[in-house]
Amino acid sequence: YATPIQTSSEWAATRSLLARLAKLEVPVVVYLTPYDQEAVRRLLTSEEQALVRANVAALLAAGEQEGVRVHDLSELLPSREFDTPSGVTAEHLYPTGREVVMGRLRPHLRRALAPK
């Protein structure tokens, strides 16, 4: 988001979800999905870009405070991996981009699913 997430209506729900995930007795892997950084630089003002970075930091900190590791994949992929119309920064990925995301998550999934 290019608005302060901590003042949004979704913030309380996000914190609540992280708190619930921390208490689950099943493996959970939480990650921030990639976004098209080039589109963000092209479409947002420098102040809005700073808000996006601050929001990512706030989400990572909230996960840490709630005891949930949040993996930051938000800036993992170059623009060529996104299958989005011009002017959209969402995480619609081409198959090769999805493979990169899964490759990054695979060790965390294996650890989470390993017998204790």
Secondary structure, 3 states (H helix, E strand, C coil): CCCCHHHCCHHHHHHHHHHHHHHCCCCCCEEECCCCHHHHHHHCCHHHHHHHHHHHHHHHHHHHHHCCCEEECCCCCCHHHECCCCCCCCCCECHHHHHHHHHHHHHHHHHHHCCC
